[in-house]
Amino acid sequence: MKNFLLVVAAIVLGFIAIASLGGIIGIAIGAAIAYYSVKSFSKATSLPGKLGWGIVGLIGLSIALGNFPAIIGIGAIALLYYGYKEWKKDKQDDYHSSNTQDSFHNFEREWNELSKKH
């Protein structure tokens, strides 16, 4: 039942991420414009240059803030990533724990057989 609920949650999170993909791209473009304008603003020496790059930075910031609901999509992608990582870790732990239990069990069985012979 737990695995079924995890799969259903992953499917729902996947749909949320896909539906938010346009907004995520919008945030990325706005953040890139804002970042580039801040770097150019700091390099500009004249007042018109600083004013122009400041306006471009505000435009980039407004693009990024206009797509703010896509943060839910970014959160869904993050949850999918960490959930996948935990699921793989649990599978590996189960594999290693079952092998170590079998190894010790086999060792004890062999030891008991050797002890009986002597």
Backbone as a chain_set.jsonl record, in Angstrom:
{"seq": "MKNFLLVVAAIVLGFIAIASLGGIIGIAIGAAIAYYSVKSFSKATSLPGKLGWGIVGLIGLSIALGNFPAIIGIGAIALLYYGYKEWKKDKQDDYHSSNTQDSFHNFEREWNELSKKH", "coords": {"N": [[0.818, -1.19, 0.0], [1.978, 1.178, 0.766], [3.904, 1.599, -1.219], [2.222, 1.924, -3.415], [0.907, 4.339, -2.798], [3.114, 6.024, -2.841], [3.82, 5.899, -5.536], [1.53, 7.0, -6.714], [1.672, 9.588, -5.609], [4.057, 10.42, -6.804], [3.289, 10.487, -9.486], [1.337, 12.508, -9.44], [2.925, 14.678, -8.596], [4.621, 14.764, -10.785], [2.847, 15.562, -12.833], [2.215, 18.118, -11.865], [4.721, 19.338, -12.053], [5.16, 19.247, -14.827], [3.03, 20.817, -15.704], [3.807, 23.251, -14.696], [5.989, 23.921, -16.155], [6.29, 25.941, -18.149], [6.155, 28.292, -16.612], [8.401, 27.874, -15.022], [10.44, 28.069, -16.888], [10.05, 30.737, -17.533], [10.72, 31.981, -15.082], [13.436, 31.295, -15.029], [14.415, 32.671, -17.288], [13.817, 35.348, -16.579], [15.355, 35.556, -14.222], [17.903, 35.202, -15.297], [18.127, 37.471, -16.944], [17.953, 39.482, -14.987], [20.229, 38.859, -13.442], [22.324, 39.22, -15.333], [21.953, 41.94, -15.846], [22.54, 43.091, -13.366], [25.253, 42.463, -13.121], [26.216, 43.906, -15.318], [25.375, 46.449, -14.576], [27.044, 46.987, -12.419], [29.453, 47.197, -13.744], [29.117, 49.374, -15.397], [29.962, 52.777, -16.032], [28.929, 55.27, -16.531], [26.171, 57.493, -15.807], [23.774, 57.301, -17.472], [24.173, 54.711, -18.449], [24.111, 53.136, -16.109], [21.501, 53.714, -15.307], [20.037, 52.639, -17.459], [20.743, 49.882, -17.295], [19.726, 49.393, -14.785], [16.977, 49.673, -15.232], [16.608, 47.555, -17.023], [17.228, 45.477, -15.274], [15.107, 45.691, -13.45], [13.027, 45.008, -15.144], [13.7, 42.322, -15.697], [13.482, 41.3, -13.109], [10.759, 41.708, -12.65], [9.709, 39.969, -14.555], [10.555, 37.531, -13.498], [9.212, 37.573, -11.0], [6.624, 37.659, -11.898], [6.176, 35.111, -12.739], [6.017, 33.686, -10.425], [4.242, 31.71, -9.268], [5.247, 29.375, -10.327], [7.05, 28.413, -8.58], [5.917, 26.448, -7.095], [5.995, 24.33, -8.895], [8.757, 23.995, -9.064], [9.239, 23.185, -6.469], [7.832, 20.764, -6.579], [9.42, 19.335, -8.367], [11.756, 19.193, -6.843], [10.822, 17.635, -4.683], [10.238, 15.259, -6.05], [12.83, 14.536, -6.838], [14.226, 14.184, -4.343], [12.597, 12.237, -3.206], [12.952, 10.128, -5.021], [15.659, 9.649, -4.618], [15.66, 8.781, -1.923], [14.068, 6.502, -2.178], [15.651, 4.853, -3.775], [17.811, 4.557, -2.027], [16.624, 3.169, 0.086], [16.009, 0.777, -1.214], [18.596, -0.169, -1.781], [19.589, -0.453, 0.836], [17.885, -2.452, 1.792], [18.715, -4.555, 0.16], [21.405, -4.889, 0.897], [21.142, -5.434, 3.648], [19.694, -7.831, 3.622], [21.533, -9.509, 2.409], [23.648, -9.507, 4.278], [22.401, -10.667, 6.497], [21.842, -13.201, 5.508], [24.436, -14.075, 5.047], [25.563, -14.209, 7.638], [23.825, -16.055, 8.736], [24.342, -18.31, 7.153], [27.024, -18.669, 7.83], [26.837, -19.321, 10.576], [25.406, -21.688, 10.399], [27.202, -23.331, 8.972], [29.312, -23.307, 10.791], [28.174, -24.634, 12.976], [27.856, -27.143, 11.831], [30.524, -27.871, 11.427], [31.366, -27.924, 14.067], [29.94, -30.071, 15.108], [31.142, -32.241, 13.876], [33.59, -32.503, 15.115]], "CA": [[0.0, 0.0, 0.0], [2.871, 2.332, 0.849], [4.484, 1.81, -2.546], [1.167, 2.43, -4.287], [0.721, 5.757, -2.497], [4.293, 6.741, -3.32], [3.727, 5.996, -6.996], [0.472, 7.976, -7.017], [2.217, 10.909, -5.283], [5.04, 10.754, -7.828], [2.561, 10.833, -10.714], [0.728, 13.822, -9.232], [4.014, 15.66, -8.614], [5.08, 14.867, -12.166], [1.892, 16.406, -13.557], [2.397, 19.5, -11.393], [5.975, 19.837, -12.622], [4.97, 19.463, -16.268], [2.123, 21.955, -15.882], [4.521, 24.472, -14.311], [7.218, 24.029, -16.937], [6.357, 27.262, -18.785], [6.497, 29.259, -15.582], [9.779, 27.638, -14.595], [11.277, 28.666, -17.93], [9.913, 32.181, -17.358], [11.55, 32.372, -13.937], [14.84, 31.166, -15.413], [14.746, 33.774, -18.197], [13.806, 36.574, -15.79], [16.516, 35.551, -13.327], [19.11, 35.405, -16.118], [18.147, 38.888, -17.332], [18.267, 40.258, -13.787], [21.627, 38.601, -13.082], [23.18, 39.876, -16.314], [21.844, 43.388, -15.695], [23.256, 43.475, -12.145], [26.682, 42.434, -13.444], [26.49, 45.027, -16.22], [25.173, 47.657, -13.798], [28.235, 47.245, -11.615], [30.553, 47.542, -14.648], [28.83, 50.637, -16.079], [30.571, 53.925, -15.368], [28.142, 56.49, -16.745], [24.829, 57.51, -15.211], [22.768, 56.697, -18.363], [24.398, 53.258, -18.512], [23.592, 52.545, -14.868], [20.045, 53.85, -15.346], [19.532, 51.661, -18.437], [20.866, 48.529, -16.75], [18.791, 49.29, -13.664], [15.642, 49.427, -15.799], [16.614, 46.169, -17.527], [17.176, 44.614, -14.096], [13.739, 45.699, -12.935], [12.208, 44.219, -16.08], [14.003, 40.909, -15.433], [12.906, 40.957, -11.807], [9.301, 41.616, -12.792], [9.427, 38.725, -15.284], [10.722, 36.422, -12.547], [8.139, 37.623, -10.009], [5.363, 37.363, -12.581], [6.059, 33.653, -12.845], [6.247, 33.169, -9.081], [3.546, 30.448, -8.961], [6.019, 28.218, -10.785], [7.824, 27.91, -7.45], [5.267, 25.181, -6.73], [6.556, 23.332, -9.807], [10.143, 23.745, -8.655], [9.115, 22.362, -5.265], [7.427, 19.413, -6.989], [10.608, 18.688, -8.937], [12.645, 18.89, -5.726], [10.255, 16.492, -3.964], [10.455, 14.067, -6.875], [14.254, 14.186, -6.786], [14.571, 13.638, -3.033], [11.857, 10.995, -3.048], [13.622, 9.101, -5.818], [16.91, 9.339, -3.938], [15.341, 7.991, -0.729], [13.563, 5.205, -2.593], [16.803, 4.063, -4.2], [18.604, 4.258, -0.845], [15.916, 2.11, 0.803], [16.176, -0.471, -1.963], [19.969, -0.633, -1.572], [19.704, -0.892, 2.222], [17.212, -3.745, 1.896], [19.545, -5.55, -0.507], [22.594, -5.148, 1.704], [20.766, -6.043, 4.924], [19.319, -9.225, 3.398], [22.75, -10.265, 2.134], [24.42, -9.695, 5.498], [21.705, -11.627, 7.339], [22.053, -14.514, 4.914], [25.839, -14.452, 5.232], [25.755, -14.626, 9.021], [23.062, -17.273, 8.941], [25.098, -19.388, 6.526], [28.232, -18.884, 8.622], [26.46, -20.031, 11.796], [25.034, -23.057, 10.021], [28.442, -24.04, 8.649], [30.078, -23.45, 12.034], [27.541, -25.691, 13.749], [28.167, -28.429, 11.193], [31.929, -28.185, 11.733], [31.471, -28.224, 15.509], [29.388, -31.394, 15.347], [32.082, -33.251, 13.367], [34.736, -32.657, 16.0]], "C": [[0.862, 1.255, 0.0], [3.483, 2.636, -0.522], [3.463, 2.377, -3.519], [0.954, 3.928, -4.062], [1.915, 6.591, -2.958], [4.264, 6.918, -4.834], [2.673, 7.014, -7.401], [0.97, 9.396, -6.738], [3.234, 11.346, -6.328], [4.362, 11.156, -9.133], [1.939, 12.218, -10.588], [1.797, 14.911, -9.267], [4.582, 15.838, -10.02], [4.152, 15.732, -13.006], [2.014, 17.871, -13.149], [3.644, 20.105, -12.01], [5.831, 20.131, -14.111], [4.074, 20.667, -16.523], [2.815, 23.274, -15.571], [5.759, 24.737, -15.162], [7.367, 25.391, -17.62], [6.742, 28.347, -17.8], [7.926, 29.118, -15.099], [10.747, 28.235, -15.612], [11.224, 30.187, -17.831], [10.738, 32.698, -16.195], [13.023, 32.33, -14.307], [15.263, 32.318, -16.325], [14.802, 35.094, -17.432], [15.003, 36.666, -14.861], [17.805, 35.771, -14.102], [19.232, 36.858, -16.545], [18.54, 39.747, -16.135], [19.726, 40.078, -13.383], [22.585, 39.331, -14.023], [23.126, 41.395, -16.149], [22.555, 43.872, -14.427], [24.761, 43.482, -12.403], [27.059, 43.608, -14.348], [26.319, 46.366, -15.51], [26.428, 47.999, -12.994], [29.433, 47.618, -12.481], [30.359, 48.899, -15.318], [29.436, 51.798, -15.28], [29.733, 55.184, -15.505], [26.758, 56.356, -16.108], [23.769, 56.949, -16.157], [22.926, 55.174, -18.484], [23.845, 52.561, -17.277], [22.066, 52.602, -14.835], [19.429, 52.819, -16.292], [19.604, 50.242, -17.902], [19.977, 48.327, -15.534], [17.378, 49.009, -14.14], [15.543, 47.998, -16.338], [16.545, 45.183, -16.362], [15.786, 44.55, -13.493], [12.795, 44.917, -13.842], [12.437, 42.72, -15.849], [13.414, 40.438, -14.117], [11.391, 40.826, -11.891], [8.888, 40.376, -13.587], [9.503, 37.54, -14.32], [9.592, 36.409, -11.522], [6.774, 37.349, -10.627], [5.116, 35.873, -12.732], [6.266, 32.979, -11.491], [5.467, 31.897, -8.758], [4.294, 29.205, -9.445], [6.938, 27.688, -9.692], [7.227, 26.589, -6.959], [5.803, 24.053, -7.613], [7.99, 22.988, -9.457], [10.152, 22.895, -7.391], [8.717, 20.932, -5.595], [8.603, 18.648, -7.577], [11.58, 18.3, -7.832], [12.133, 17.693, -4.929], [10.415, 15.193, -4.745], [11.901, 13.598, -6.786], [14.61, 13.539, -5.446], [13.815, 12.352, -2.738], [12.495, 9.85, -3.809], [14.929, 8.669, -5.149], [16.669, 8.455, -2.712], [14.852, 6.592, -1.105], [14.713, 4.302, -3.031], [17.658, 3.667, -3.008], [17.952, 3.139, -0.045], [16.086, 0.775, 0.105], [17.58, -1.036, -1.758], [20.161, -1.137, -0.152], [19.048, -2.25, 2.413], [18.071, -4.844, 1.288], [20.741, -5.902, 0.363], [22.236, -5.817, 3.032], [20.372, -7.506, 4.73], [20.542, -10.074, 3.103], [23.55, -10.494, 3.4], [23.723, -10.679, 6.418], [21.91, -13.042, 6.8], [23.48, -14.98, 5.141], [26.072, -14.939, 6.655], [25.0, -15.923, 9.31], [23.809, -18.463, 8.352], [26.357, -19.703, 7.319], [27.912, -19.682, 9.882], [26.094, -21.478, 11.494], [26.279, -23.88, 9.723], [29.269, -24.29, 9.912], [29.492, -24.579, 12.902], [27.825, -27.061, 13.145], [29.606, -28.84, 11.46], [32.1, -28.576, 13.209], [30.957, -29.627, 15.806], [30.35, -32.481, 14.902], [33.221, -33.489, 14.336], [34.312, -32.983, 17.358]], "O": [[0.549, 2.25, -0.654], [3.566, 3.795, -0.929], [3.798, 3.216, -4.356], [0.835, 4.694, -5.018], [1.751, 7.724, -3.411], [4.643, 7.97, -5.349], [2.887, 7.802, -8.322], [0.725, 10.306, -7.53], [3.272, 12.519, -6.7], [4.821, 12.074, -9.811], [2.004, 13.015, -11.523], [1.602, 15.952, -9.894], [4.977, 16.941, -10.397], [4.616, 16.547, -13.805], [1.926, 18.762, -13.994], [3.629, 21.257, -12.443], [6.324, 21.148, -14.597], [4.32, 21.447, -17.443], [2.447, 24.31, -16.126], [6.496, 25.688, -14.902], [8.469, 25.936, -17.661], [7.556, 29.218, -18.109], [8.591, 30.111, -14.801], [11.754, 28.836, -15.239], [12.24, 30.856, -18.024], [11.385, 33.739, -16.306], [13.78, 33.23, -13.942], [16.345, 32.879, -16.154], [15.734, 35.877, -17.618], [15.603, 37.732, -14.723], [18.708, 36.454, -13.618], [20.326, 37.422, -16.513], [19.373, 40.644, -16.262], [20.39, 41.05, -13.02], [23.534, 39.977, -13.579], [24.147, 42.067, -16.297], [23.119, 44.967, -14.426], [25.467, 44.39, -11.963], [28.104, 44.23, -14.159], [27.039, 47.319, -15.809], [26.819, 49.162, -12.903], [30.345, 48.291, -12.002], [31.33, 49.512, -15.76], [29.427, 51.808, -14.049], [29.827, 56.079, -14.665], [26.252, 55.253, -15.902], [22.921, 56.18, -15.705], [21.941, 54.446, -18.606], [23.19, 51.524, -17.381], [21.413, 51.657, -14.39], [18.417, 52.198, -15.965], [18.647, 49.478, -18.031], [19.523, 47.212, -15.276], [16.66, 48.211, -13.539], [14.537, 47.316, -16.14], [15.868, 44.159, -16.46], [15.333, 43.485, -13.073], [11.877, 44.248, -13.368], [11.483, 41.942, -15.809], [12.91, 39.32, -14.015], [10.805, 39.936, -11.274], [7.835, 39.795, -13.324], [8.639, 36.664, -14.323], [9.065, 35.343, -11.205], [5.87, 36.86, -9.95], [3.972, 35.433, -12.839], [6.655, 31.813, -11.435], [5.987, 31.056, -8.025], [3.992, 28.095, -9.006], [7.543, 26.628, -9.855], [7.946, 25.719, -6.468], [6.037, 22.945, -7.131], [8.395, 21.829, -9.54], [10.975, 21.989, -7.253], [9.202, 19.99, -4.968], [8.767, 17.455, -7.319], [12.164, 17.217, -7.864], [12.918, 16.829, -4.539], [10.697, 14.146, -4.162], [12.164, 12.401, -6.672], [15.222, 12.472, -5.414], [14.353, 11.462, -2.079], [12.573, 8.73, -3.305], [15.264, 7.485, -5.118], [17.398, 7.488, -2.492], [15.181, 5.614, -0.434], [14.741, 3.119, -2.691], [18.182, 2.554, -2.973], [18.645, 2.253, 0.453], [16.287, -0.249, 0.759], [17.742, -2.243, -1.581], [20.831, -2.15, 0.052], [19.587, -3.108, 3.113], [18.151, -5.943, 1.835], [21.055, -7.077, 0.547], [22.973, -6.69, 3.491], [20.681, -8.342, 5.58], [20.594, -11.238, 3.5], [24.089, -11.585, 3.586], [24.401, -11.47, 7.074], [22.13, -13.974, 7.573], [23.71, -16.16, 5.402], [26.711, -15.971, 6.859], [25.487, -16.782, 10.045], [23.898, -19.514, 8.988], [26.723, -20.869, 7.468], [28.635, -20.619, 10.221], [26.438, -22.384, 12.253], [26.391, -25.017, 10.182], [29.853, -25.361, 10.076], [30.231, -25.373, 13.484], [28.013, -28.034, 13.875], [29.886, -30.016, 11.693], [32.893, -29.458, 13.537], [31.498, -30.304, 16.68], [30.371, -33.555, 15.502], [33.769, -34.59, 14.372], [35.15, -33.15, 18.244]]}, "num_chains": 1, "name": "protein.A"}
